[in-house]
Amino acid sequence: MRLLADEIDKLIEHYDQLAEKWQYEYMDSGKPSSQRAWERNEAMADALRVARDAQRGTRELVELKLDVLELDAGAEDLADRVRSLQRRVRDGEIA
């Protein structure tokens, strides 16, 4: 199952809210179960952030691969297109 980036962002927000709720609950009560719930929800939000970032990185690399495959070795503007790709990488457009 593949989630879209906006779906992942919604899940991150959801787990961040749960983590915050359980953090306050733990601060008020000191219950170990509240601490575990806080840590579990915080870890889930962090894992979703990693997944979202990996998904973005994969998409950027696929785009770069397609751009490289479209280069024509005999084209007169080859050097310009290579410089353009290098600029995109340098400027962080492609991680």
N, C-alpha and C positions, 0 to 999 in steps of 0.2 A: 504494500500500500504506500503510495507516494502522496505526501501532503504538499499543498501549495504553500509558498512563502507566507502569504497572509494568514493561512490557517495555522501555520506554525507560530506566527506572531501572536495570534489570539490565544493559543495554548500557553505560550510563554507568559502572557499577561495573566491568564487564569492561575497558573501555578505560582507566579509572583504574589498575587493577591492572597492565595491560600497560605503561602509561606509567611507573609506579613501577619495574617490573622493568627496563625499558630505561634508566631514569635511573641505577639502581644499576650496570647493566652499563656504561654510559658513564663513570660515575665511576671504576669499576675499570679499564677498558681504555683509555678515551679515544678509542675508535674513532668516526670520524664517522658510520658506519652506525648505531651504537647511538644516537648523538645524534639522527639523523634519525628513527629508530623511536620514540624517546621523544617527540619533538616531534609526530610524526604521530599517535600514540595520544592524546597530550594534546589536540591540536586536535580529534580526533574526539569525545572526551568533552565538550569545550567546546561543539562544534556540537550534540551531542545535548541538552545542557542548554538551549541556546537553543531548540531545537525543542520540547522538553518545556514550557518556559515559554510559548512561543507557543501551543501547543496548549491549555494551561490558560487563557490569556488569551482565546483565541477562544471556548472553552466558556463562560466567564464573560460575555462580550459577548452570546452567543446567549441565555443565560438572562435577561440584562437586557432584551434585545429582546422576548423572550416576555412578561416581566413588564409591560413598557410596553404591549404590544399588548393585554394583558388588562385594562388600566385602562378603566373606564367613565366617560366624561366627565360623565355625569349622576348618578353615584353620590354618595351623601352622604358616604361615607368617602374620597373621592378625595384630599383634602388629606392625610389620614393615610397613605394608601398611597404618595403621592409622597414624603412625609417619610421613610417607611420605605425607599424606594429610595435617597433621598439619603443616609440613614444608612449603608446597605450600601456605597455608593460611598465615603463618607468614612472608614468603618472598614476599608476595604481588602478587603471581602468580594468586591467587584467591582473589578478593576484597570483 
